[in-house]
Amino acid sequence: MKDMISWFELSQGSPTEYENAQKRIPEVFSKWKAPANFKIESFVVRAFS
């Protein structure tokens, strides 16, 4: 089975709110623990401007 994690940000709010959201991203994903048989086959980063 293959799963995918996506993260989308809405560009709205003040610059301070945006900076706080950027700090929150690592906090959210750092709490996740991979199962023992978990394998990453590919990692894709796609940036939009």
Secondary structure, 3 states (H helix, E strand, C coil): CCCCCCCCCCCCCCHHHHHHHHHHHHHHHHCCCCCCCCCCCCCCCCCCC
